[in-house]
Amino acid sequence: MSARRNTVKDKNIWLLQAGMELTEVELHSRQVRSYRLDSTSGFACITWSPSKRHARNKIAVSEVQAVNKGKTSESLKHISAVSDDLCFSIVYTSETNGETKTLSLIAPKVDAAEAWVDGLNSLINSKAMQMAAGGRKRWLEHIFQAADKNGDDTLDLKEIIKLAKELNMGFTKRNIENMYEKAHKNGKVKNSLNFGEFVVLFEMMAERKELNQLFEKYSSRENKAWLSPSGLLHFLEIEQGMEGASVDYCTDVIIKYEPTEEGKTLGLMSIDGFRAFLLSAECSIFKREHDRKYQDMTQPLSHYYISCSHNTYLTGNQLNGESSVEAYKAALLSGCRCVELDSWDGDNGEPIIYHGHTLTSKILFRDALIAIRDTAFVTSQYPVILSLENHCSVRQQDRMADCLMEVLAGMLYADPRDEHRKVLPSPEDLKRKILIKNKKLKDEAAGREGHVDEFIDEEDHANMEKRESDPSTRHTKGHTVHPVEKKVKLSVKLSKCVNYIESVQFTGFENEGPCFHNSSFSELSAHKYAENNGVQFVRRNRVQLSRIYPAGARVDSSNYNPLVAWNAGCQLVALNYQTSGKPIDLNIAKFKQNGNCGYVLKPEVMREEISSFDPNQKQPYLGVTPKRLSIHLISAQNLPKPEGASTESEIIDPYVNIHVLGIHADCCKKHSNVIDDNGFNPFWDEHFTFTINFPELAFVRFVVMDSDPGKDDFIGQYTIPFESMEHGYHHINLMSTNGKPLPQATIFVYIEIQDIASHEGQTLDYQVPEVMAPGIDSTLKTAPPHVYKAVSLCEEYHKALSAFKASCGLKPHSTYRKGVAVLAEHVLSDSLVLQSISLDSGDVYMLSPQGDYTAVTPNTLQPMVDSFNRLNLSIKAVLEEADNIGEQLEKIYQSAVSKKDSVIEQSEKSSSELKKQMYENYCAAVQGLKAIIGYLHKTKEAAISTAKKICHAAAASGLEVKITTL
């Protein structure tokens, strides 16, 4: 940034801090108030006065989503006598209920409006500001100033005792008095503490024995007060499983996080630096590579879960909530890729959006499109889908089409579709394009409006569900009441805007349509199909898109459990984004991975052409390695009181619920013991173990609760996809009910993840099912010998790897350096060579012991040497034999796939029950073969990776190795 731009930015901030009078505009009122930017609390806030009694009079800058120039809000659009240049609006998240709200303002001069817009936007976009807002020092300043009731910049003993209770500290008065006396620099009792002394006191109160013990485990033998770069390296490799770390990297970490000048000068880390490092983003439980786009984006749209919003325009409930264009902006900026527009005839020929036949407010269709255009591709470059609920007359449908083409212009994907396509375009193909999801005329070429087929839309479904849930209207003369199906007149103009996402009514799994047909299901219908027709639902969703929406009875904008639909492969699982809670927490977690781009690739077994995946299956899935998740719940820090509780209320009694959520077989919930009277630093030291059969669909959810005699109160939560979890020690930053970070509130855990098959010696059990079709059965019967070889080869490698790590005292995720270093020092320094194995992808080098090294091997190290030798032999076997076995299995697999039409033809001649059984057995056999081939391929990749890592570990241990060729 240039010096001039910095000067302008600083001037804007200064003007905001000085304050000025602005006019707040609501739909039916105006109020002149004094507004200013206040940073005295340690957090940048927009404050105003006067304010109504007990009303909120500040907005934290961290809560601001956007600052918009001009008359963009509903309130400002009704002001005609004021220039656009004087108007601006601040869109923010309400800290009380999490709703998106808008503060509409008029400045006295144009330069004043520009100062507010540019100044606030610079703060929002400032990385330094964001880091400072979450920093420990800023947090301490905030609580210090909040506790300083008389404003003298000191805290006396009475204020400290009161603050301790507010922070849920379980100290006695005498404990606090003793630490209070020690906090004075001169050691004598004074009347109060300044901020520096308060920090000393707080650190005494916040001392964590569990961190001290971990620090001492890796610190210098000569001086336990310091952690050296090599000690930090051992911690990262053994506990965190970090690959590629080096002493130089650890030196950089020390310089970055060590707070003392002495430590930085010596290149050593103190306990305070170690704690700061463990609390940093570098030690996050969420995999850092998942924070960016890492998945293949070239597959068909139907192969992805797509972040989807229901009734996007609403900021509140479905009956009288406010509709706002800001809700579209908020959804899209959060990463949402599918938004809904309920369109109805409006005045002056302009279509409007609102929840029909309710008291929700109305916005213009065109204004919603402008908001969508401006924010569609800020967070993600991948396609946005506009889901139209069209209730307009043909004339206003034509106007909708005009608005789509005028406002969205080149963003609108308007190319005619290829009617012969077998699969949908990919997200990569459709980058920065907006697609329309709506009904479509069969004969657009006729050039006139027409009727689409009879069709039950979302509103009809909602009415039907409400009627069927009401006993008084459920039956009439013994017949179920259904809504009257109706024909909808559709304009040619609007129909032509629809291409690859055409809305059609679902008529059964046996009626396969083209890839561009999309059907919507209520949550109740989706749940029924997922439970009763899971395999067929997954198959349908491999080719076509399915949209799921909340039941009509959810007038409070509550949400349903999205897992059932995700597990069945449904892509567009629409939720009410304005309503916080567990479903939204899961949705945020789901789409945080892959760089929050709004698209997450479905598991491979759900994308295969021939699939028998059943989300309701209770036994392990062939080709999917079950995992064992071990969680050591150690402690928590700075837990707040329940939302809305008085600062004078009792100190909380926290406990932690740990949920695993996913397919039915994986769902499990466990909870810790209750810690009485301590929300400040409760210590559990409890262990929990979970078995996860299908890792790619699993989530782990941590929920901290306050135990009460009546109803337990929610404190905070954190939800994460299982596949995004890192091994090792982590501080988990808790989130509030509104999905906002709770300042400095964390739980401290240790995570360990193991493959159950390799850990316990379990093997893949592939039994070839009989298809009862002679041609295919004869082909499949040639598979078992090759399957047995493949499984034996893979399992021996995994067992050997597990045995070597166990013999070295390594954890399953630890790196190999420690084990290889011990071998290098005591046994194999003169007996290691690098051997080369040539592969199509290039040469792979592996370390192997040579010669008679057993004579010099200490008895205590013999198991390590034996396991090392076994591992090398197993790697060699995999690299030499996997390709040949894989080729044999691939031939059988391709032959079986080629007989699909023959199986279908033969099954058509059988009874309906036998027909279904023949095809299901065929799919299970083919998918089983694919799973074995995949397992063999992954094992080969793992063996190559292990060989390389062991070679790197040997080089890092200073071994001199000879190079030879097998």
TORBA-483794 format. One record per residue (C-alpha): x, y, z. Coordinates in pm, whole numbers, plus 50000, padded with zeros to 5 digits. Example, Ala and Ser with C-alpha at 12.3 -4.5 7.8 and 13.67 -1.06 7.14 Angstrom:
<semars>
51230,49550,50780;
51367,49894,50714;
</semars>
This chain:
<semars>
50000,50000,50000;
50135,50342,49910;
50211,50611,50170;
49930,50827,50026;
49674,50548,50071;
49794,50493,50427;
49751,50865,50495;
49395,50863,50360;
49314,50554,50564;
49454,50709,50883;
49260,51030,50820;
48935,50835,50778;
48993,50645,51103;
49071,50972,51283;
48745,51127,51158;
48549,50824,51276;
48715,50834,51617;
48638,51206,51649;
48273,51130,51581;
47994,51314,51396;
47619,51345,51380;
47444,51103,51143;
47078,51039,51075;
46956,50684,51136;
46671,50588,50903;
46410,50322,50969;
46104,50253,50754;
45883,50497,50945;
46120,50712,51147;
46444,50911,51152;
46672,50990,51446;
46982,51213,51459;
47254,51071,51684;
47623,51119,51747;
47824,50825,51606;
48192,50750,51664;
48448,50472,51640;
48555,50370,51991;
48867,50158,52054;
48914,50225,52427;
48777,49885,52529;
49043,49705,52327;
48790,49617,52057;
48692,49856,51778;
48322,49940,51817;
48076,50176,51649;
47894,50358,51930;
47616,50615,51936;
47424,50842,52169;
47163,50912,52275;
47007,50565,52275;
46688,50421,52415;
46707,50298,52772;
46849,49945,52791;
46885,49942,52412;
47207,49837,52249;
47425,50134,52155;
47727,49974,51993;
47830,49736,51718;
48167,49561,51730;
48355,49606,51402;
48420,49230,51411;
48042,49181,51375;
48018,49396,51061;
47966,49196,50741;
47962,49480,50489;
47947,49859,50455;
47758,49965,50142;
47749,50300,49962;
47422,50449,49844;
47059,50356,49901;
47107,49980,49922;
46888,49910,50227;
46508,49893,50228;
46482,50195,50460;
46698,50418,50240;
46522,50326,49917;
46211,50507,50040;
46405,50833,50088;
46373,51040,49772;
46483,51388,49883;
46837,51287,49981;
47128,51227,49744;
47256,50869,49710;
47609,50995,49784;
47509,51087,50141;
47362,50744,50219;
47531,50430,50341;
47435,50119,50538;
47617,49893,50783;
47524,49523,50765;
47608,49336,51085;
47530,49023,51283;
47320,49073,51595;
47507,48946,51900;
47178,48859,52072;
47018,48628,51817;
47264,48597,51528;
47029,48760,51276;
47162,48979,50997;
47062,49342,51063;
47114,49669,50880;
47190,50015,51021;
47081,50272,50759;
47248,50613,50787;
47262,50955,50618;
47576,51169,50651;
47573,51552,50646;
47838,51567,50369;
47959,51339,50091;
48316,51324,50226;
48178,51220,50566;
47984,50930,50409;
48296,50826,50217;
48504,50841,50535;
48266,50601,50711;
48244,50360,50419;
48615,50356,50335;
48730,50370,50698;
48513,50083,50817;
48594,49871,50512;
48965,49920,50574;
48917,49800,50931;
48712,49499,50822;
48973,49400,50566;
49269,49468,50791;
49440,49146,50885;
49619,49322,51169;
49289,49434,51318;
49149,49081,51298;
49454,48936,51468;
49450,49200,51740;
49080,49144,51808;
49148,48783,51903;
49479,48833,52080;
49532,48740,52441;
49664,49084,52533;
49365,49259,52378;
49134,49024,52561;
49304,49097,52892;
49279,49471,52825;
48910,49426,52754;
48828,49241,53075;
49053,49475,53278;
48873,49784,53155;
48532,49621,53196;
48616,49541,53560;
48749,49893,53624;
48413,50039,53724;
48545,50375,53850;
48771,50429,53550;
49095,50490,53744;
49293,50237,53535;
49351,50014,53839;
49169,49726,54006;
49139,49693,54382;
49097,49365,54569;
48719,49390,54573;
48710,49439,54196;
48951,49147,54146;
48734,48913,54357;
48425,49017,54162;
48609,48970,53830;
48724,48622,53938;
48361,48521,53986;
48262,48669,53649;
48541,48467,53484;
48417,48147,53652;
48730,48112,53865;
48686,47870,54152;
48944,48031,54384;
48871,48104,54748;
48898,48460,54872;
49219,48371,55058;
49376,48222,54740;
49305,48543,54552;
49443,48758,54835;
49772,48562,54837;
49817,48594,54459;
49710,48959,54478;
49993,49032,54720;
50249,48848,54502;
50143,49044,54193;
50284,49372,54329;
50625,49442,54188;
50760,49565,54522;
50610,49274,54714;
50415,49504,54948;
50040,49533,54973;
49899,49828,54782;
49545,49943,54737;
49516,49841,54372;
49684,49684,54070;
49770,49855,53743;
49730,49668,53415;
50084,49526,53416;
50039,49390,53767;
49698,49256,53674;
49858,49057,53391;
50105,48907,53643;
49813,48813,53869;
49616,48665,53582;
49908,48450,53469;
49943,48313,53822;
49575,48228,53823;
49598,48079,53473;
49897,47852,53538;
49844,47520,53362;
50020,47217,53505;
49933,47001,53202;
50124,47241,52974;
50415,47260,53215;
50448,46879,53212;
50434,46864,52832;
50688,47146,52806;
50930,46978,53048;
50904,46647,52859;
51078,46805,52558;
51280,47083,52721;
51655,47082,52776;
51793,46839,53033;
52028,47108,53157;
51765,47380,53191;
51397,47288,53214;
51300,47654,53171;
51377,47649,52798;
51277,47449,52492;
51544,47428,52221;
51475,47409,51846;
51564,47038,51850;
51333,46981,52147;
51050,47157,51964;
51127,46945,51656;
51092,46625,51860;
50758,46750,51995;
50629,46826,51645;
50742,46493,51501;
50638,46265,51787;
50324,46431,51925;
50192,46626,51628;
50308,46395,51349;
50438,46690,51147;
50618,46587,50830;
50894,46798,50681;
50972,46999,50993;
51334,47102,51048;
51549,47274,51309;
51542,47590,51095;
51162,47584,51090;
51154,47541,51467;
51394,47833,51512;
51155,48050,51310;
50864,47933,51528;
51054,48030,51841;
51134,48376,51708;
50770,48423,51609;
50603,48315,51935;
50861,48368,52211;
50757,48684,52404;
51086,48747,52589;
51386,48920,52435;
51614,48682,52626;
51453,48379,52461;
51467,48531,52114;
51835,48620,52163;
51918,48267,52282;
51696,48102,52021;
51504,47923,52298;
51134,47901,52383;
50987,47963,52729;
50665,47811,52862;
50484,48133,52761;
50610,48102,52404;
50514,47735,52399;
50162,47819,52517;
50130,48097,52255;
50238,47853,51984;
49988,47587,52093;
49711,47849,52092;
49800,47972,51743;
49645,47882,51408;
49955,47675,51330;
49837,47423,51590;
49471,47429,51487;
49277,47103,51504;
49150,47184,51151;
49388,47067,50878;
49549,47371,50722;
49544,47219,50374;
49163,47190,50400;
49145,47567,50447;
49220,47599,50076;
49069,47428,49773;
49226,47083,49754;
48966,46867,49578;
48919,46785,49209;
48670,47041,49070;
48636,46886,48721;
48372,46625,48800;
47997,46664,48723;
47796,46897,48948;
47601,46598,49078;
47920,46460,49235;
47941,46746,49487;
47762,46859,49798;
47661,47220,49732;
47607,47478,50006;
47239,47571,49981;
47009,47822,50152;
46630,47802,50199;
46415,48117,50164;
46738,48313,50153;
46567,48652,50160;
46433,48606,50516;
46621,48733,50821;
46368,48592,51068;
46070,48356,51077;
45849,48240,50790;
45533,48427,50898;
45622,48791,50965;
46001,48803,50934;
46183,49074,50744;
46293,49015,50386;
46623,49180,50292;
46868,49191,50005;
47138,49189,50272;
47045,48830,50352;
47150,48731,49998;
47481,48910,50043;
47544,48748,50379;
47468,48399,50246;
47689,48433,49938;
47974,48592,50132;
47962,48298,50373;
48022,48061,50080;
47664,47960,49995;
47628,47859,49628;
47252,47809,49593;
47003,48077,49700;
46625,48083,49673;
46402,48352,49522;
46025,48325,49582;
45882,48550,49312;
45531,48699,49301;
45355,48967,49099;
45435,49315,49230;
45317,49668,49165;
45408,49859,48849;
45494,49538,48667;
45795,49467,48890;
45817,49114,49041;
45872,49097,49416;
46017,48843,49655;
45855,48738,49982;
45710,48429,50151;
45373,48415,49979;
45047,48460,50173;
45229,48569,50489;
45316,48898,50659;
45684,48884,50565;
45806,49208,50408;
45871,49238,50033;
46175,49322,49826;
46211,49378,49452;
46328,49084,49242;
46566,49315,49060;
46723,49443,49384;
46787,49087,49494;
46964,49017,49166;
47184,49325,49211;
47286,49202,49557;
47357,48857,49413;
47559,49002,49125;
47774,49209,49361;
47860,48925,49601;
47829,48602,49399;
48198,48551,49337;
48368,48731,49625;
48418,48426,49847;
48417,48158,49577;
48465,48153,49201;
48248,47845,49154;
47895,47857,49007;
47595,48001,49187;
47249,47847,49143;
46937,48063,49167;
46648,47841,49277;
46330,48012,49155;
45992,47952,49322;
45792,48112,49044;
45437,48234,49124;
45426,48519,48870;
45201,48585,48576;
45350,48535,48229;
45399,48911,48188;
45596,48943,48508;
45785,48622,48427;
45900,48802,48113;
46010,49088,48336;
46201,48840,48556;
46381,48711,48248;
46467,49067,48141;
46607,49140,48490;
46814,48821,48486;
46971,48912,48152;
47014,49285,48225;
47150,49263,48580;
47353,48943,48560;
47459,48998,48198;
47768,48786,48124;
47745,48607,48456;
47422,48437,48352;
47485,48097,48193;
47243,48125,47901;
47391,47880,47648;
47145,47621,47518;
47205,47290,47684;
47340,46985,47509;
47043,46748,47514;
47271,46449,47459;
47495,46503,47759;
47516,46205,47994;
47661,46402,48286;
47632,46760,48409;
47910,47017,48352;
48166,47054,48630;
48216,47343,48875;
48538,47418,48688;
48346,47439,48358;
48099,47683,48513;
48335,47913,48705;
48189,48261,48766;
47858,48158,48609;
47507,48182,48754;
47262,47907,48664;
46884,47919,48692;
46695,47633,48853;
46331,47639,48741;
46067,47462,48533;
46112,47457,48157;
45880,47437,47858;
45910,47131,47636;
45855,47334,47318;
46035,47667,47348;
46082,47684,46973;
45708,47753,46934;
45781,48103,47064;
45478,48134,47293;
45403,48068,47655;
45275,47727,47752;
45180,47509,48044;
45430,47290,48220;
45319,46948,48336;
45122,46910,48655;
45366,46982,48931;
45361,47006,49309;
45591,47287,49413;
45746,47359,49752;
45456,47569,49876;
45207,47293,49786;
45421,47040,49971;
45434,47267,50275;
45055,47302,50277;
45012,46928,50235;
45243,46850,50525;
45069,47099,50751;
44730,46949,50666;
44846,46591,50713;
45002,46679,51049;
44670,46829,51166;
44435,46552,51295;
44130,46769,51227;
44202,46785,50853;
44399,46466,50796;
44109,46256,50661;
43783,46331,50486;
43543,46035,50456;
43830,45794,50494;
44050,45956,50228;
44378,46140,50278;
44358,46509,50189;
44604,46616,49917;
44653,46958,49762;
44503,47010,49422;
44771,46967,49158;
44780,47257,48919;
44923,47357,48586;
45158,47653,48583;
45180,47884,48284;
45541,47954,48195;
45683,48222,47966;
45921,48133,47688;
46165,48405,47796;
46202,48266,48146;
46209,47907,48021;
46505,47988,47797;
46704,48103,48100;
46695,47745,48230;
46943,47492,48097;
47121,47232,48310;
46903,47250,48625;
46546,47189,48510;
46295,47135,48791;
46074,46828,48743;
45852,46630,48974;
45999,46309,49113;
45805,46008,48983;
46005,45716,49121;
46352,45569,49114;
46266,45339,48827;
46204,45638,48598;
46551,45755,48508;
46557,46094,48340;
46836,46297,48180;
47117,46439,48393;
46973,46793,48383;
46649,46697,48558;
46635,46817,48918;
46372,46727,49179;
46293,46885,49514;
46202,46682,49822;
46067,46795,50155;
46276,46685,50453;
46008,46425,50536;
46011,46275,50185;
46391,46277,50173;
46410,46103,50510;
46162,45838,50394;
46352,45767,50072;
46690,45767,50249;
46565,45515,50505;
46370,45286,50272;
46546,45329,49936;
46895,45432,50037;
47083,45249,49758;
46850,45378,49484;
46861,45734,49622;
47242,45732,49617;
47241,45603,49257;
46996,45870,49144;
47207,46142,49306;
47514,46027,49117;
47362,46165,48794;
47090,46415,48891;
47067,46693,49149;
46828,46667,49442;
46722,46964,49651;
46589,46913,50006;
46393,47182,50190;
46249,47220,50543;
45903,47091,50633;
45620,47342,50603;
45554,47324,50977;
45885,47499,51047;
45735,47848,51050;
45992,47951,51311;
46266,47896,51049;
46410,47607,51246;
46619,47347,51064;
46624,46972,51015;
46917,46733,51045;
47105,46758,50712;
47303,46436,50768;
47027,46204,50647;
47016,46378,50308;
47394,46410,50278;
47435,46040,50357;
47202,45963,50065;
47412,46178,49831;
47167,46471,49807;
47357,46777,49687;
47134,47080,49758;
47037,47041,50124;
46869,47376,50187;
46877,47521,50538;
46752,47841,50698;
47081,48027,50730;
46934,48285,50967;
46868,48026,51241;
47161,47910,51451;
47186,47563,51602;
47325,47217,51542;
47214,47184,51174;
47382,47512,51080;
47691,47417,51282;
47712,47097,51074;
47660,47293,50752;
47937,47541,50840;
48170,47251,50923;
48079,47063,50603;
48166,47352,50375;
48460,47495,50568;
48668,47223,50403;
48787,47263,50044;
48861,47630,50103;
48499,47723,50186;
48431,47732,49811;
48077,47596,49857;
48145,47263,49683;
48262,46945,49857;
48331,46628,49658;
48121,46329,49761;
48295,46004,49865;
48414,45792,49573;
48180,45501,49649;
47885,45739,49602;
48013,45858,49264;
48081,45524,49094;
47872,45426,48792;
47796,45084,48939;
47728,45137,49307;
47567,44942,49589;
47643,45192,49866;
47376,45180,50137;
47385,45465,50393;
47190,45245,50637;
47442,44960,50638;
47557,44862,50988;
47870,44658,50907;
48196,44810,50772;
48204,44909,50404;
48420,44715,50164;
48711,44932,50051;
48660,45186,50332;
48906,45147,50619;
48734,45204,50955;
48910,45439,51196;
48956,45447,51569;
48934,45799,51711;
49091,45844,52054;
49031,46173,52232;
49210,46272,52548;
49001,46551,52698;
49253,46736,52912;
49123,47076,53021;
48938,47394,52927;
49021,47762,52953;
48816,48079,53006;
48470,47930,52970;
48206,48205,52990;
47877,48196,53175;
47571,48087,52972;
47445,48342,52723;
47216,48591,52896;
47331,48498,53246;
47416,48775,53489;
47780,48835,53577;
47668,48789,53939;
47533,48440,53868;
47697,48129,54008;
48026,47995,53875;
47950,47729,53616;
47987,47351,53657;
48109,47248,53311;
48110,46913,53135;
48177,46818,52772;
47960,46617,52536;
48149,46458,52247;
47934,46347,51954;
48032,46150,51646;
47775,46208,51372;
47751,46045,51031;
47595,45725,50901;
47367,45543,51145;
47636,45295,51246;
47874,45575,51347;
47646,45799,51554;
47759,45799,51915;
47761,46040,52208;
47978,46037,52520;
48020,46289,52800;
48277,46381,53060;
48241,46421,53432;
48112,46749,53575;
48373,46984,53723;
48216,47182,54006;
48261,47559,54036;
48531,47611,53775;
48480,47754,53430;
48819,47924,53428;
49052,47624,53401;
48862,47297,53461;
49077,46983,53436;
48929,46648,53325;
49209,46415,53209;
48952,46176,53057;
48982,45943,52758;
48718,45860,52497;
48730,45616,52205;
48505,45598,51900;
48486,45361,51603;
48413,45532,51272;
48310,45303,50987;
48271,45567,50717;
48517,45850,50789;
48431,46070,50487;
48073,46124,50609;
48155,46164,50979;
48166,46476,51196;
48297,46526,51548;
48117,46775,51768;
48234,46908,52105;
47967,47075,52318;
48043,47234,52656;
47747,47250,52895;
47684,47394,53241;
47531,47136,53475;
47224,47271,53654;
46963,47106,53878;
46698,47197,53621;
46797,47232,53258;
47165,47227,53166;
47282,47541,52985;
47478,47562,52662;
47822,47725,52687;
47990,47667,52350;
48054,47419,52069;
48293,47325,51792;
48203,47097,51499;
48452,46957,51248;
48450,46702,50964;
48635,46393,51085;
48857,46391,50776;
48969,46750,50856;
49097,46663,51207;
49467,46683,51283;
49652,46448,51514;
49816,46572,51832;
49761,46844,52093;
49514,47119,52009;
49324,47404,52170;
48973,47396,52024;
48826,47746,51998;
48463,47731,52107;
48180,47901,51918;
47867,48064,52059;
47508,47971,51971;
47534,48227,51690;
47844,48068,51542;
48076,48344,51663;
48407,48271,51841;
48393,48293,52220;
48694,48509,52315;
48978,48292,52450;
48737,48006,52538;
48908,47678,52449;
48919,47311,52535;
49257,47138,52529;
49264,46789,52376;
49495,46525,52236;
49375,46352,51918;
49490,46014,51790;
49350,45843,51480;
49430,45486,51375;
49329,45254,51094;
49142,44975,51269;
49222,44714,51005;
49598,44758,51032;
49592,44814,51406;
49394,44503,51497;
49483,44275,51210;
49134,44281,51058;
49115,44199,50689;
48882,44283,50405;
48624,44009,50367;
48524,43996,50000;
48275,43723,49919;
48175,43715,49552;
47793,43726,49546;
47613,43509,49293;
47448,43723,49028;
47255,43427,48877;
47358,43537,48528;
47589,43273,48375;
47812,43510,48177;
47892,43734,48471;
47918,43460,48735;
48185,43274,48536;
48387,43597,48513;
48355,43680,48883;
48462,43330,48992;
48815,43404,48863;
48857,43691,49110;
48903,43528,49460;
49266,43404,49419;
49380,43751,49308;
49173,43917,49581;
49338,43695,49841;
49686,43791,49718;
49598,44160,49715;
49452,44161,50065;
49740,43955,50208;
49997,44187,50053;
49826,44501,50182;
49756,44371,50530;
50113,44250,50580;
50241,44598,50495;
49999,44767,50739;
50079,44518,51017;
50453,44557,50962;
50425,44936,50972;
50222,44924,51294;
50469,44680,51453;
50771,44898,51365;
50616,45212,51514;
50513,45021,51825;
50864,44878,51870;
51007,45231,51849;
50762,45362,52107;
50611,45588,51843;
50249,45694,51824;
50056,45589,51511;
50089,45934,51355;
50447,46009,51466;
50722,46053,51207;
50996,45792,51163;
51294,46004,51266;
51312,45887,51628;
51308,45516,51539;
51558,45549,51257;
51782,45770,51473;
51796,45502,51745;
51879,45236,51488;
52144,45458,51332;
52308,45531,51666;
52311,45182,51817;
52279,44921,51543;
52276,44998,51174;
52525,45281,51123;
52747,45055,50912;
52477,44825,50779;
52232,45042,50583;
52217,45083,50207;
51980,45266,49979;
51820,45026,49734;
51652,45145,49415;
51329,45000,49275;
51231,45125,48929;
50865,45214,48878;
50677,45378,48593;
50668,45698,48800;
51042,45686,48861;
51288,45525,49099;
51193,45474,49462;
51465,45437,49721;
51423,45235,50038;
51656,45169,50328;
51744,44808,50402;
51976,44654,50662;
52259,44456,50506;
52513,44209,50640;
52534,44046,50982;
52416,44323,51211;
52254,44096,51472;
52583,44034,51651;
52608,44399,51754;
52239,44445,51834;
52157,44498,52204;
51886,44261,52323;
51663,44552,52413;
51673,44673,52052;
51625,44336,51882;
51243,44378,51843;
51301,44715,51678;
51554,44570,51435;
51331,44274,51350;
51031,44497,51290;
51241,44732,51075;
51355,44440,50863;
50997,44313,50834;
50876,44657,50725;
51140,44683,50454;
51052,44339,50321;
50683,44425,50313;
50751,44753,50129;
50963,44567,49877;
50687,44309,49824;
50423,44575,49767;
50636,44766,49518;
50727,44453,49324;
50394,44268,49323;
50110,44522,49349;
50104,44623,48982;
50080,44265,48854;
49799,44172,49095;
49623,44498,49017;
49635,44431,48642;
49470,44090,48686;
49193,44238,48903;
49143,44530,48664;
49086,44288,48370;
48820,44101,48569;
48661,44429,48677;
48645,44572,48325;
48501,44247,48193;
48231,44256,48463;
48148,44622,48389;
48113,44547,48018;
47841,44292,48097;
47611,44544,48268;
47362,44558,47979;
47359,44178,47959;
47278,44151,48331;
46995,44404,48294;
46862,44217,47991;
46864,43881,48172;
46711,44033,48486;
46421,44173,48281;
46315,43815,48204;
46295,43730,48575;
46035,43801,48840;
46038,44150,48994;
46197,44026,49318;
46462,43819,49139;
46525,44105,48896;
46608,44338,49183;
46826,44076,49356;
47025,44001,49040;
47110,44366,48983;
47192,44435,49348;
47425,44133,49360;
47588,44244,49036;
47648,44595,49171;
47785,44460,49501;
48026,44227,49315;
48154,44497,49082;
48188,44760,49353;
48366,44505,49572;
48624,44445,49301;
48669,44821,49258;
48720,44851,49635;
48995,44586,49637;
49173,44753,49344;
49149,45087,49523;
49282,44937,49846;
49580,44788,49660;
49652,45120,49485;
49636,45320,49810;
49860,45069,49987;
50119,45101,49712;
50110,45480,49742;
50146,45449,50120;
50440,45209,50086;
50621,45449,49849;
50556,45736,50088;
50684,45534,50384;
51000,45438,50197;
51071,45801,50114;
51004,45919,50469;
51239,45659,50615;
51510,45768,50370;
51459,46131,50469;
51475,46032,50837;
51802,45848,50776;
51952,46149,50603;
51838,46377,50886;
51998,46136,51136;
52336,46179,50968;
52360,45830,50817;
52601,45769,50535;
52433,45522,50300;
52549,45333,49996;
52338,45325,49681;
52268,44993,49513;
52006,44855,49274;
51785,44554,49336;
</semars>
